[in-house]
């Protein structure tokens, strides 16, 4: 896993996924990433987990609550400005479930970060959960 940060776009998989985001003007790619994480049979592989986390960050940014803003999110920030879409309550609920899946048992990302002994990643996941759960967005 090409990872340099605990943040949503701190890995190769999420950045590759973001290039595909530029090709759509709706939330279909975001929903697809969430569905792939939720539909993983028994074990959630790191690429699908990373894409789901990136998709949740896109939703957070659409709500004005993004958790990462740097050179790695520039293309996503531009997309958010131009897309002009708002996530539905149903999509936000799906995002919450996806984060639980990514941070739970049988998740390669969770295992890799636990092995690294870093609490930063789980704190990042919790920040995303808060960002998409703020009372004004329910």
N, CA, C and O atoms as CSV, one atom per row, in Angstrom:
chain,resi,resn,atom,element,x,y,z
A,1,UNK,N,N,0.862,-1.173,0.000
A,1,UNK,CA,C,0.000,0.000,0.000
A,1,UNK,C,C,0.899,1.224,0.000
A,1,UNK,O,O,1.705,1.392,0.915
A,2,UNK,N,N,0.779,2.088,-1.012
A,2,UNK,CA,C,1.519,3.334,-1.063
A,2,UNK,C,C,0.836,4.361,-0.194
A,2,UNK,O,O,-0.062,5.073,-0.643
A,3,UNK,N,N,1.263,4.436,1.052
A,3,UNK,CA,C,0.614,5.327,2.014
A,3,UNK,C,C,1.638,6.254,2.630
A,3,UNK,O,O,2.726,5.819,3.008
A,4,UNK,N,N,1.299,7.534,2.735
A,4,UNK,CA,C,2.195,8.507,3.344
A,4,UNK,C,C,1.510,9.302,4.443
A,4,UNK,O,O,2.143,10.114,5.117
A,5,UNK,N,N,0.205,9.065,4.624
A,5,UNK,CA,C,-0.532,9.821,5.624
A,5,UNK,C,C,-1.771,9.036,6.053
A,5,UNK,O,O,-2.280,8.188,5.320
A,6,UNK,N,N,-2.233,9.342,7.247
A,6,UNK,CA,C,-3.460,8.737,7.771
A,6,UNK,C,C,-4.713,9.397,7.192
A,6,UNK,O,O,-5.822,8.905,7.402
A,7,UNK,N,N,-4.547,10.499,6.470
A,7,UNK,CA,C,-5.685,11.257,5.961
A,7,UNK,C,C,-6.367,10.523,4.797
A,7,UNK,O,O,-5.777,9.621,4.203
A,8,UNK,N,N,-7.595,10.904,4.476
A,8,UNK,CA,C,-8.348,10.190,3.442
A,8,UNK,C,C,-7.633,10.068,2.095
A,8,UNK,O,O,-7.720,9.028,1.440
A,9,UNK,N,N,-6.936,11.112,1.682
A,9,UNK,CA,C,-6.226,11.063,0.408
A,9,UNK,C,C,-4.719,10.915,0.611
A,9,UNK,O,O,-3.929,11.411,-0.192
A,10,UNK,N,N,-4.329,10.238,1.678
A,10,UNK,CA,C,-2.928,10.003,1.990
A,10,UNK,C,C,-2.412,8.673,1.486
A,10,UNK,O,O,-1.532,8.073,2.103
A,11,UNK,N,N,-2.960,8.199,0.351
A,11,UNK,CA,C,-2.518,6.913,-0.210
A,11,UNK,C,C,-2.784,6.889,-1.714
A,11,UNK,O,O,-3.594,7.656,-2.236
A,12,UNK,N,N,-2.077,5.985,-2.392
A,12,UNK,CA,C,-2.182,5.872,-3.848
A,12,UNK,C,C,-3.589,5.504,-4.316
A,12,UNK,O,O,-4.085,6.058,-5.298
A,13,UNK,N,N,-4.231,4.569,-3.613
A,13,UNK,CA,C,-5.554,4.114,-4.055
A,13,UNK,C,C,-6.561,5.256,-4.094
A,13,UNK,O,O,-7.289,5.404,-5.075
A,14,UNK,N,N,-6.610,6.058,-3.047
A,14,UNK,CA,C,-7.558,7.166,-2.989
A,14,UNK,C,C,-7.259,8.207,-4.063
A,14,UNK,O,O,-8.179,8.756,-4.669
A,15,UNK,N,N,-5.990,8.479,-4.298
A,15,UNK,CA,C,-5.636,9.458,-5.319
A,15,UNK,C,C,-5.957,8.951,-6.718
A,15,UNK,O,O,-6.398,9.725,-7.567
A,16,UNK,N,N,-5.746,7.680,-6.967
A,16,UNK,CA,C,-6.143,7.109,-8.256
A,16,UNK,C,C,-7.651,7.193,-8.433
A,16,UNK,O,O,-8.135,7.517,-9.518
A,17,UNK,N,N,-8.394,6.903,-7.375
A,17,UNK,CA,C,-9.855,6.973,-7.409
A,17,UNK,C,C,-10.311,8.400,-7.738
A,17,UNK,O,O,-11.274,8.593,-8.480
A,18,UNK,N,N,-9.620,9.388,-7.184
A,18,UNK,CA,C,-10.007,10.787,-7.392
A,18,UNK,C,C,-9.918,11.195,-8.860
A,18,UNK,O,O,-10.683,12.049,-9.308
A,19,UNK,N,N,-9.002,10.601,-9.609
A,19,UNK,CA,C,-8.926,10.906,-11.042
A,19,UNK,C,C,-10.204,10.480,-11.761
A,19,UNK,O,O,-10.650,11.157,-12.688
A,20,UNK,N,N,-10.788,9.370,-11.343
A,20,UNK,CA,C,-12.051,8.924,-11.935
A,20,UNK,C,C,-13.196,9.862,-11.574
A,20,UNK,O,O,-14.142,10.017,-12.346
A,21,UNK,N,N,-13.114,10.479,-10.418
A,21,UNK,CA,C,-14.155,11.413,-9.984
A,21,UNK,C,C,-14.297,12.569,-10.965
A,21,UNK,O,O,-15.395,13.082,-11.180
A,22,UNK,N,N,-13.189,12.971,-11.553
A,22,UNK,CA,C,-13.211,14.076,-12.509
A,22,UNK,C,C,-14.053,13.771,-13.746
A,22,UNK,O,O,-14.433,14.682,-14.482
A,23,UNK,N,N,-14.344,12.492,-13.975
A,23,UNK,CA,C,-15.082,12.088,-15.166
A,23,UNK,C,C,-16.600,12.105,-14.975
A,23,UNK,O,O,-17.341,11.907,-15.939
A,24,UNK,N,N,-17.070,12.337,-13.757
A,24,UNK,CA,C,-18.506,12.338,-13.487
A,24,UNK,C,C,-18.937,13.680,-12.905
A,24,UNK,O,O,-18.116,14.429,-12.374
A,25,UNK,N,N,-20.214,13.972,-13.008
A,25,UNK,CA,C,-20.758,15.215,-12.451
A,25,UNK,C,C,-21.839,14.935,-11.413
A,25,UNK,O,O,-22.605,15.824,-11.042
A,26,UNK,N,N,-21.888,13.694,-10.953
A,26,UNK,CA,C,-22.870,13.319,-9.944
A,26,UNK,C,C,-22.167,12.489,-8.877
A,26,UNK,O,O,-20.938,12.406,-8.866
A,27,UNK,N,N,-22.919,11.887,-8.002
A,27,UNK,CA,C,-22.333,11.126,-6.893
A,27,UNK,C,C,-22.300,9.622,-7.161
A,27,UNK,O,O,-22.180,8.826,-6.230
A,28,UNK,N,N,-22.406,9.232,-8.430
A,28,UNK,CA,C,-22.418,7.806,-8.763
A,28,UNK,C,C,-21.115,7.108,-8.371
A,28,UNK,O,O,-21.155,5.989,-7.860
A,29,UNK,N,N,-19.982,7.733,-8.594
A,29,UNK,CA,C,-18.704,7.113,-8.245
A,29,UNK,C,C,-18.536,7.022,-6.728
A,29,UNK,O,O,-17.974,6.056,-6.213
A,30,UNK,N,N,-19.025,8.029,-6.029
A,30,UNK,CA,C,-18.994,8.015,-4.556
A,30,UNK,C,C,-19.833,6.852,-4.048
A,30,UNK,O,O,-19.385,6.073,-3.207
A,31,UNK,N,N,-21.042,6.740,-4.558
A,31,UNK,CA,C,-21.916,5.651,-4.120
A,31,UNK,C,C,-21.335,4.288,-4.481
A,31,UNK,O,O,-21.443,3.343,-3.700
A,32,UNK,N,N,-20.731,4.179,-5.636
A,32,UNK,CA,C,-20.109,2.923,-6.050
A,32,UNK,C,C,-18.992,2.522,-5.075
A,32,UNK,O,O,-18.884,1.351,-4.711
A,33,UNK,N,N,-18.172,3.472,-4.658
A,33,UNK,CA,C,-17.084,3.174,-3.714
A,33,UNK,C,C,-17.637,2.712,-2.367
A,33,UNK,O,O,-17.097,1.794,-1.750
A,34,UNK,N,N,-18.707,3.346,-1.920
A,34,UNK,CA,C,-19.336,2.946,-0.660
A,34,UNK,C,C,-19.942,1.553,-0.785
A,34,UNK,O,O,-19.795,0.722,0.111
A,35,UNK,N,N,-20.619,1.304,-1.894
A,35,UNK,CA,C,-21.226,-0.016,-2.128
A,35,UNK,C,C,-20.176,-1.122,-2.165
A,35,UNK,O,O,-20.393,-2.202,-1.616
A,36,UNK,N,N,-19.050,-0.859,-2.802
A,36,UNK,CA,C,-18.000,-1.876,-2.874
A,36,UNK,C,C,-17.486,-2.239,-1.481
A,36,UNK,O,O,-17.209,-3.406,-1.204
A,37,UNK,N,N,-17.360,-1.257,-0.620
A,37,UNK,CA,C,-16.915,-1.542,0.747
A,37,UNK,C,C,-17.981,-2.314,1.510
A,37,UNK,O,O,-17.669,-3.261,2.232
A,38,UNK,N,N,-19.217,-1.918,1.353
A,38,UNK,CA,C,-20.303,-2.572,2.085
A,38,UNK,C,C,-20.619,-3.960,1.549
A,38,UNK,O,O,-21.094,-4.820,2.291
A,39,UNK,N,N,-20.358,-4.186,0.264
A,39,UNK,CA,C,-20.681,-5.473,-0.353
A,39,UNK,C,C,-19.547,-6.496,-0.260
A,39,UNK,O,O,-19.707,-7.634,-0.700
A,40,UNK,N,N,-18.411,-6.104,0.304
A,40,UNK,CA,C,-17.295,-7.055,0.448
A,40,UNK,C,C,-17.784,-8.235,1.284
A,40,UNK,O,O,-18.316,-8.056,2.379
A,41,UNK,N,N,-17.598,-9.426,0.758
A,41,UNK,CA,C,-18.124,-10.631,1.410
A,41,UNK,C,C,-17.649,-10.766,2.855
A,41,UNK,O,O,-18.380,-10.433,3.788
A,42,UNK,N,N,-16.448,-11.246,3.032
A,42,UNK,CA,C,-15.953,-11.450,4.391
A,42,UNK,C,C,-14.832,-10.492,4.740
A,42,UNK,O,O,-14.752,-10.011,5.870
A,43,UNK,N,N,-13.962,-10.210,3.772
A,43,UNK,CA,C,-12.771,-9.428,4.047
A,43,UNK,C,C,-12.735,-8.215,3.132
A,43,UNK,O,O,-12.868,-8.351,1.916
A,44,UNK,N,N,-12.558,-7.041,3.702
A,44,UNK,CA,C,-12.493,-5.805,2.928
A,44,UNK,C,C,-11.028,-5.489,2.645
A,44,UNK,O,O,-10.257,-5.195,3.558
A,45,UNK,N,N,-10.657,-5.552,1.378
A,45,UNK,CA,C,-9.287,-5.271,0.963
A,45,UNK,C,C,-8.985,-3.776,1.082
A,45,UNK,O,O,-9.891,-2.944,1.046
A,46,UNK,N,N,-7.706,-3.453,1.223
A,46,UNK,CA,C,-7.271,-2.069,1.415
A,46,UNK,C,C,-7.695,-1.120,0.288
A,46,UNK,O,O,-8.152,-0.016,0.585
A,47,UNK,N,N,-7.566,-1.497,-0.990
A,47,UNK,CA,C,-7.958,-0.541,-2.036
A,47,UNK,C,C,-9.429,-0.117,-1.944
A,47,UNK,O,O,-9.749,1.064,-2.071
A,48,UNK,N,N,-10.310,-1.083,-1.725
A,48,UNK,CA,C,-11.731,-0.747,-1.617
A,48,UNK,C,C,-12.002,0.077,-0.350
A,48,UNK,O,O,-12.828,0.990,-0.363
A,49,UNK,N,N,-11.313,-0.247,0.724
A,49,UNK,CA,C,-11.457,0.528,1.956
A,49,UNK,C,C,-10.969,1.954,1.777
A,49,UNK,O,O,-11.621,2.898,2.224
A,50,UNK,N,N,-9.833,2.112,1.130
A,50,UNK,CA,C,-9.281,3.454,0.890
A,50,UNK,C,C,-10.208,4.284,0.010
A,50,UNK,O,O,-10.404,5.475,0.252
A,51,UNK,N,N,-10.774,3.652,-1.007
A,51,UNK,CA,C,-11.701,4.365,-1.888
A,51,UNK,C,C,-12.954,4.799,-1.134
A,51,UNK,O,O,-13.466,5.895,-1.358
A,52,UNK,N,N,-13.442,3.949,-0.251
A,52,UNK,CA,C,-14.626,4.305,0.530
A,52,UNK,C,C,-14.331,5.491,1.444
A,52,UNK,O,O,-15.152,6.400,1.567
A,53,UNK,N,N,-13.182,5.486,2.076
A,53,UNK,CA,C,-12.804,6.606,2.947
A,53,UNK,C,C,-12.691,7.892,2.122
A,53,UNK,O,O,-13.148,8.951,2.552
A,54,UNK,N,N,-12.090,7.797,0.952
A,54,UNK,CA,C,-11.990,8.963,0.073
A,54,UNK,C,C,-13.384,9.455,-0.338
A,54,UNK,O,O,-13.633,10.659,-0.392
A,55,UNK,N,N,-14.275,8.523,-0.622
A,55,UNK,CA,C,-15.641,8.893,-1.004
A,55,UNK,C,C,-16.351,9.627,0.137
A,55,UNK,O,O,-17.091,10.581,-0.102
A,56,UNK,N,N,-16.126,9.186,1.357
A,56,UNK,CA,C,-16.742,9.865,2.504
A,56,UNK,C,C,-16.154,11.265,2.654
A,56,UNK,O,O,-16.875,12.203,2.993
A,57,UNK,N,N,-14.863,11.414,2.407
A,57,UNK,CA,C,-14.257,12.752,2.460
A,57,UNK,C,C,-14.891,13.672,1.421
A,57,UNK,O,O,-15.106,14.853,1.693
A,58,UNK,N,N,-15.194,13.145,0.233
A,58,UNK,CA,C,-15.878,13.948,-0.784
A,58,UNK,C,C,-17.234,14.411,-0.253
A,58,UNK,O,O,-17.603,15.574,-0.422
A,59,UNK,N,N,-17.974,13.510,0.385
A,59,UNK,CA,C,-19.265,13.896,0.960
A,59,UNK,C,C,-19.086,14.964,2.030
A,59,UNK,O,O,-19.850,15.928,2.084
A,60,UNK,N,N,-18.085,14.796,2.877
A,60,UNK,CA,C,-17.820,15.794,3.927
A,60,UNK,C,C,-17.505,17.147,3.294
A,60,UNK,O,O,-17.983,18.178,3.767
A,61,UNK,N,N,-16.717,17.150,2.246
A,61,UNK,CA,C,-16.388,18.403,1.566
A,61,UNK,C,C,-17.638,19.037,0.955
A,61,UNK,O,O,-17.794,20.257,1.000
A,62,UNK,N,N,-18.520,18.229,0.390
A,62,UNK,CA,C,-19.762,18.759,-0.168
A,62,UNK,C,C,-20.628,19.416,0.900
A,62,UNK,O,O,-21.420,20.313,0.608
A,63,UNK,N,N,-20.470,18.961,2.134
A,63,UNK,CA,C,-21.208,19.534,3.260
A,63,UNK,C,C,-20.459,20.690,3.913
A,63,UNK,O,O,-20.932,21.262,4.895
A,64,UNK,N,N,-19.297,21.034,3.374
A,64,UNK,CA,C,-18.480,22.094,3.960
A,64,UNK,C,C,-17.740,21.654,5.205
A,64,UNK,O,O,-17.334,22.486,6.016
A,65,UNK,N,N,-17.559,20.343,5.365
A,65,UNK,CA,C,-16.956,19.793,6.575
A,65,UNK,C,C,-15.739,18.905,6.280
A,65,UNK,O,O,-15.432,18.008,7.066
A,66,UNK,N,N,-15.055,19.135,5.180
A,66,UNK,CA,C,-13.917,18.300,4.811
A,66,UNK,C,C,-12.869,18.252,5.911
A,66,UNK,O,O,-12.721,19.194,6.689
A,67,UNK,N,N,-12.150,17.148,5.964
A,67,UNK,CA,C,-11.147,16.959,7.014
A,67,UNK,C,C,-9.720,17.075,6.487
A,67,UNK,O,O,-8.778,17.101,7.279
A,68,UNK,N,N,-9.541,17.145,5.178
A,68,UNK,CA,C,-8.208,17.251,4.588
A,68,UNK,C,C,-8.239,18.282,3.474
A,68,UNK,O,O,-9.122,18.263,2.616
A,69,UNK,N,N,-7.271,19.178,3.496
A,69,UNK,CA,C,-7.150,20.167,2.433
A,69,UNK,C,C,-5.669,20.431,2.214
A,69,UNK,O,O,-5.012,21.087,3.023
A,70,UNK,N,N,-5.156,19.911,1.111
A,70,UNK,CA,C,-3.745,20.070,0.779
A,70,UNK,C,C,-3.555,19.779,-0.702
A,70,UNK,O,O,-4.532,19.697,-1.446
A,71,UNK,N,N,-2.326,19.624,-1.131
A,71,UNK,CA,C,-2.049,19.375,-2.544
A,71,UNK,C,C,-2.730,18.108,-3.047
A,71,UNK,O,O,-3.078,18.016,-4.224
A,72,UNK,N,N,-2.923,17.133,-2.167
A,72,UNK,CA,C,-3.541,15.874,-2.587
A,72,UNK,C,C,-5.047,15.991,-2.795
A,72,UNK,O,O,-5.647,15.122,-3.428
A,73,UNK,N,N,-5.657,17.030,-2.283
A,73,UNK,CA,C,-7.103,17.184,-2.442
A,73,UNK,C,C,-7.476,18.283,-3.443
A,73,UNK,O,O,-8.661,18.563,-3.623
A,74,UNK,N,N,-6.506,18.900,-4.088
A,74,UNK,CA,C,-6.815,20.007,-4.999
A,74,UNK,C,C,-7.813,19.606,-6.080
A,74,UNK,O,O,-8.768,20.339,-6.334
A,75,UNK,N,N,-7.608,18.456,-6.720
A,75,UNK,CA,C,-8.517,18.041,-7.797
A,75,UNK,C,C,-9.905,17.730,-7.243
A,75,UNK,O,O,-10.909,17.968,-7.915
A,76,UNK,N,N,-9.966,17.206,-6.038
A,76,UNK,CA,C,-11.249,16.918,-5.401
A,76,UNK,C,C,-11.952,18.225,-5.028
A,76,UNK,O,O,-13.157,18.368,-5.232
A,77,UNK,N,N,-11.196,19.167,-4.484
A,77,UNK,CA,C,-11.777,20.463,-4.118
A,77,UNK,C,C,-12.352,21.168,-5.340
A,77,UNK,O,O,-13.418,21.779,-5.261
A,78,UNK,N,N,-11.655,21.086,-6.467
A,78,UNK,CA,C,-12.155,21.686,-7.711
A,78,UNK,C,C,-13.446,20.995,-8.140
A,78,UNK,O,O,-14.397,21.655,-8.557
A,79,UNK,N,N,-13.478,19.665,-8.038
A,79,UNK,CA,C,-14.668,18.913,-8.422
A,79,UNK,C,C,-15.849,19.316,-7.538
A,79,UNK,O,O,-16.955,19.533,-8.034
A,80,UNK,N,N,-15.613,19.413,-6.243
A,80,UNK,CA,C,-16.673,19.791,-5.304
A,80,UNK,C,C,-17.255,21.153,-5.683
A,80,UNK,O,O,-18.472,21.338,-5.662
A,81,UNK,N,N,-16.396,22.095,-6.025
A,81,UNK,CA,C,-16.863,23.436,-6.414
A,81,UNK,C,C,-17.690,23.399,-7.689
A,81,UNK,O,O,-18.692,24.105,-7.801
A,82,UNK,N,N,-17.275,22.581,-8.650
A,82,UNK,CA,C,-17.959,22.575,-9.948
A,82,UNK,C,C,-19.171,21.649,-9.999
A,82,UNK,O,O,-20.081,21.871,-10.798
A,83,UNK,N,N,-19.198,20.626,-9.167
A,83,UNK,CA,C,-20.271,19.628,-9.258
A,83,UNK,C,C,-21.625,20.179,-8.828
A,83,UNK,O,O,-22.642,19.868,-9.448
A,84,UNK,N,N,-21.652,20.984,-7.787
A,84,UNK,CA,C,-22.911,21.567,-7.339
A,84,UNK,C,C,-23.948,20.552,-6.898
A,84,UNK,O,O,-25.142,20.751,-7.126
A,85,UNK,N,N,-23.518,19.472,-6.272
A,85,UNK,CA,C,-24.448,18.456,-5.792
A,85,UNK,C,C,-24.414,18.399,-4.272
A,85,UNK,O,O,-23.428,18.777,-3.641
A,86,UNK,N,N,-25.498,17.924,-3.706
A,86,UNK,CA,C,-25.578,17.718,-2.262
A,86,UNK,C,C,-25.942,16.264,-2.006
A,86,UNK,O,O,-26.812,15.713,-2.681
A,87,UNK,N,N,-25.286,15.639,-1.037
A,87,UNK,CA,C,-25.595,14.235,-0.749
A,87,UNK,C,C,-26.957,14.075,-0.077
A,87,UNK,O,O,-27.374,14.903,0.733
A,88,UNK,N,N,-27.622,13.009,-0.430
A,88,UNK,CA,C,-28.913,12.700,0.191
A,88,UNK,C,C,-28.691,12.117,1.580
A,88,UNK,O,O,-27.589,11.679,1.910
A,89,UNK,N,N,-29.727,12.115,2.375
A,89,UNK,CA,C,-29.676,11.503,3.703
A,89,UNK,C,C,-29.334,10.018,3.579
A,89,UNK,O,O,-28.569,9.483,4.382
A,90,UNK,N,N,-29.902,9.360,2.575
A,90,UNK,CA,C,-29.640,7.932,2.367
A,90,UNK,C,C,-28.172,7.674,2.052
A,90,UNK,O,O,-27.588,6.707,2.541
A,91,UNK,N,N,-27.576,8.540,1.234
A,91,UNK,CA,C,-26.165,8.371,0.892
A,91,UNK,C,C,-25.278,8.624,2.117
A,91,UNK,O,O,-24.274,7.938,2.308
A,92,UNK,N,N,-25.641,9.585,2.927
A,92,UNK,CA,C,-24.872,9.855,4.149
A,92,UNK,C,C,-24.970,8.680,5.119
A,92,UNK,O,O,-23.995,8.352,5.794
A,93,UNK,N,N,-26.130,8.050,5.193
A,93,UNK,CA,C,-26.281,6.866,6.047
A,93,UNK,C,C,-25.413,5.718,5.532
A,93,UNK,O,O,-24.801,4.989,6.313
A,94,UNK,N,N,-25.369,5.571,4.217
A,94,UNK,CA,C,-24.526,4.536,3.616
A,94,UNK,C,C,-23.054,4.828,3.931
A,94,UNK,O,O,-22.282,3.908,4.205
A,95,UNK,N,N,-22.674,6.089,3.892
A,95,UNK,CA,C,-21.297,6.490,4.197
A,95,UNK,C,C,-20.943,6.153,5.641
A,95,UNK,O,O,-19.837,5.691,5.922
A,96,UNK,N,N,-21.867,6.382,6.540
A,96,UNK,CA,C,-21.628,6.038,7.952
A,96,UNK,C,C,-21.402,4.541,8.121
A,96,UNK,O,O,-20.510,4.123,8.859
A,97,UNK,N,N,-22.206,3.738,7.440
A,97,UNK,CA,C,-22.040,2.283,7.514
A,97,UNK,C,C,-20.713,1.841,6.904
A,97,UNK,O,O,-20.063,0.925,7.408
A,98,UNK,N,N,-20.316,2.498,5.818
A,98,UNK,CA,C,-19.047,2.155,5.169
A,98,UNK,C,C,-17.867,2.445,6.089
A,98,UNK,O,O,-16.919,1.662,6.142
A,99,UNK,N,N,-17.913,3.555,6.810
A,99,UNK,CA,C,-16.821,3.867,7.740
A,99,UNK,C,C,-16.730,2.832,8.856
A,99,UNK,O,O,-15.634,2.451,9.267
A,100,UNK,N,N,-17.880,2.379,9.344
A,100,UNK,CA,C,-17.888,1.331,10.372
A,100,UNK,C,C,-17.255,0.063,9.803
A,100,UNK,O,O,-16.488,-0.613,10.488
A,101,UNK,N,N,-17.573,-0.253,8.561
A,101,UNK,CA,C,-17.022,-1.454,7.914
A,101,UNK,C,C,-15.508,-1.339,7.746
A,101,UNK,O,O,-14.774,-2.284,8.036
A,102,UNK,N,N,-15.045,-0.187,7.281
A,102,UNK,CA,C,-13.617,0.031,7.037
A,102,UNK,C,C,-12.811,-0.037,8.338
A,102,UNK,O,O,-11.688,-0.542,8.353
A,103,UNK,N,N,-13.384,0.468,9.410
A,103,UNK,CA,C,-12.667,0.511,10.690
A,103,UNK,C,C,-12.898,-0.735,11.546
A,103,UNK,O,O,-12.345,-0.849,12.640
A,104,UNK,N,N,-13.704,-1.656,11.055
A,104,UNK,CA,C,-14.063,-2.830,11.841
A,104,UNK,C,C,-13.208,-4.048,11.561
A,104,UNK,O,O,-12.177,-3.978,10.892
A,105,UNK,N,N,-13.669,-5.163,12.094
A,105,UNK,CA,C,-12.978,-6.429,11.889
A,105,UNK,C,C,-13.030,-6.832,10.418
A,105,UNK,O,O,-13.905,-6.391,9.673
A,106,UNK,N,N,-12.094,-7.666,10.015
A,106,UNK,CA,C,-12.010,-8.163,8.644
A,106,UNK,C,C,-11.831,-7.051,7.618
A,106,UNK,O,O,-12.355,-7.119,6.506
A,107,UNK,N,N,-11.077,-6.024,8.017
A,107,UNK,CA,C,-10.736,-4.921,7.132
A,107,UNK,C,C,-9.217,-4.807,7.071
A,107,UNK,O,O,-8.552,-4.638,8.093
A,108,UNK,N,N,-8.685,-4.901,5.868
A,108,UNK,CA,C,-7.235,-4.828,5.716
A,108,UNK,C,C,-6.685,-3.486,6.180
A,108,UNK,O,O,-5.626,-3.439,6.806
A,109,UNK,N,N,-7.385,-2.398,5.886
A,109,UNK,CA,C,-6.907,-1.092,6.337
A,109,UNK,C,C,-6.811,-1.040,7.857
A,109,UNK,O,O,-5.811,-0.582,8.408
A,110,UNK,N,N,-7.837,-1.504,8.515
A,110,UNK,CA,C,-7.824,-1.496,9.978
A,110,UNK,C,C,-6.651,-2.315,10.493
A,110,UNK,O,O,-5.962,-1.903,11.425
A,111,UNK,N,N,-6.426,-3.473,9.886
A,111,UNK,CA,C,-5.325,-4.334,10.316
A,111,UNK,C,C,-3.970,-3.678,10.087
A,111,UNK,O,O,-3.101,-3.721,10.958
A,112,UNK,N,N,-3.789,-3.073,8.920
A,112,UNK,CA,C,-2.511,-2.437,8.603
A,112,UNK,C,C,-2.208,-1.277,9.549
A,112,UNK,O,O,-1.078,-1.129,10.015
A,113,UNK,N,N,-3.211,-0.462,9.827
A,113,UNK,CA,C,-2.986,0.663,10.731
A,113,UNK,C,C,-2.792,0.195,12.171
A,113,UNK,O,O,-2.027,0.802,12.920
A,114,UNK,N,N,-3.468,-0.867,12.561
A,114,UNK,CA,C,-3.262,-1.417,13.902
A,114,UNK,C,C,-1.840,-1.955,14.043
A,114,UNK,O,O,-1.196,-1.759,15.074
A,115,UNK,N,N,-1.351,-2.636,12.997
A,115,UNK,CA,C,0.021,-3.149,13.005
A,115,UNK,C,C,1.038,-2.013,13.081
A,115,UNK,O,O,2.092,-2.157,13.700
A,116,UNK,N,N,0.716,-0.884,12.450
A,116,UNK,CA,C,1.621,0.265,12.461
A,116,UNK,C,C,1.655,0.940,13.835
A,116,UNK,O,O,2.554,1.728,14.129
A,117,UNK,N,N,0.670,0.620,14.665
A,117,UNK,CA,C,0.624,1.188,16.012
A,117,UNK,C,C,0.302,2.669,16.044
A,117,UNK,O,O,0.702,3.377,16.968
A,118,UNK,N,N,-0.414,3.137,15.047
A,118,UNK,CA,C,-0.760,4.556,14.973
A,118,UNK,C,C,-2.235,4.767,15.292
A,118,UNK,O,O,-3.104,4.079,14.756
A,119,UNK,N,N,-2.499,5.714,16.160
A,119,UNK,CA,C,-3.876,6.075,16.496
A,119,UNK,C,C,-4.416,7.154,15.560
A,119,UNK,O,O,-5.608,7.460,15.584
A,120,UNK,N,N,-3.543,7.729,14.740
A,120,UNK,CA,C,-3.958,8.830,13.870
A,120,UNK,C,C,-5.017,8.401,12.859
A,120,UNK,O,O,-5.931,9.168,12.554
A,121,UNK,N,N,-4.899,7.181,12.339
A,121,UNK,CA,C,-5.849,6.754,11.326
A,121,UNK,C,C,-7.253,6.627,11.903
A,121,UNK,O,O,-8.214,7.100,11.296
A,122,UNK,N,N,-7.383,6.000,13.055
A,122,UNK,CA,C,-8.716,5.850,13.649
A,122,UNK,C,C,-9.279,7.220,14.035
A,122,UNK,O,O,-10.489,7.435,13.957
A,123,UNK,N,N,-8.412,8.142,14.448
A,123,UNK,CA,C,-8.868,9.504,14.742
A,123,UNK,C,C,-9.378,10.175,13.464
A,123,UNK,O,O,-10.345,10.936,13.505
A,124,UNK,N,N,-8.736,9.898,12.341
A,124,UNK,CA,C,-9.171,10.443,11.062
A,124,UNK,C,C,-10.542,9.888,10.668
A,124,UNK,O,O,-11.396,10.616,10.163
A,125,UNK,N,N,-10.737,8.596,10.904
A,125,UNK,CA,C,-12.034,7.971,10.613
A,125,UNK,C,C,-13.116,8.588,11.495
A,125,UNK,O,O,-14.216,8.880,11.026
A,126,UNK,N,N,-12.801,8.782,12.765
A,126,UNK,CA,C,-13.779,9.398,13.683
A,126,UNK,C,C,-14.106,10.824,13.266
A,126,UNK,O,O,-15.255,11.252,13.370
A,127,UNK,N,N,-13.107,11.562,12.795
A,127,UNK,CA,C,-13.353,12.932,12.325
A,127,UNK,C,C,-14.299,12.927,11.125
A,127,UNK,O,O,-15.163,13.795,11.008
A,128,UNK,N,N,-14.135,11.959,10.247
A,128,UNK,CA,C,-15.049,11.839,9.110
A,128,UNK,C,C,-16.459,11.492,9.565
A,128,UNK,O,O,-17.435,12.017,9.030
A,129,UNK,N,N,-16.565,10.608,10.552
A,129,UNK,CA,C,-17.886,10.260,11.074
A,129,UNK,C,C,-18.593,11.500,11.615
A,129,UNK,O,O,-19.787,11.691,11.383
A,130,UNK,N,N,-17.864,12.329,12.326
A,130,UNK,CA,C,-18.434,13.563,12.863
A,130,UNK,C,C,-18.810,14.505,11.709
A,130,UNK,O,O,-19.880,15.115,11.726
A,131,UNK,N,N,-17.932,14.618,10.716
A,131,UNK,CA,C,-18.160,15.550,9.603
A,131,UNK,C,C,-19.440,15.253,8.842
A,131,UNK,O,O,-20.114,16.174,8.381
A,132,UNK,N,N,-19.783,13.973,8.705
A,132,UNK,CA,C,-21.003,13.638,7.955
A,132,UNK,C,C,-22.207,13.425,8.858
A,132,UNK,O,O,-23.291,13.088,8.383
A,133,UNK,N,N,-22.022,13.618,10.155
A,133,UNK,CA,C,-23.107,13.399,11.106
A,133,UNK,C,C,-23.524,14.658,11.852
A,133,UNK,O,O,-24.348,14.593,12.764
A,134,UNK,N,N,-22.971,15.790,11.480
A,134,UNK,CA,C,-23.294,17.033,12.173
A,134,UNK,C,C,-24.805,17.258,12.153
A,134,UNK,O,O,-25.448,17.015,11.132
A,135,UNK,N,N,-25.380,17.717,13.265
A,135,UNK,CA,C,-26.843,17.866,13.374
A,135,UNK,C,C,-27.480,18.655,12.237
A,135,UNK,O,O,-28.598,18.341,11.829
A,136,UNK,N,N,-26.794,19.675,11.713
A,136,UNK,CA,C,-27.404,20.480,10.660
A,136,UNK,C,C,-27.557,19.721,9.348
A,136,UNK,O,O,-28.217,20.212,8.432
A,137,UNK,N,N,-26.948,18.509,9.234
A,137,UNK,CA,C,-27.032,17.747,7.994
A,137,UNK,C,C,-27.992,16.565,8.107
A,137,UNK,O,O,-28.175,15.837,7.132
A,138,UNK,N,N,-28.590,16.362,9.231
A,138,UNK,CA,C,-29.502,15.222,9.399
A,138,UNK,C,C,-30.852,15.525,8.804
A,138,UNK,O,O,-31.749,14.684,8.850
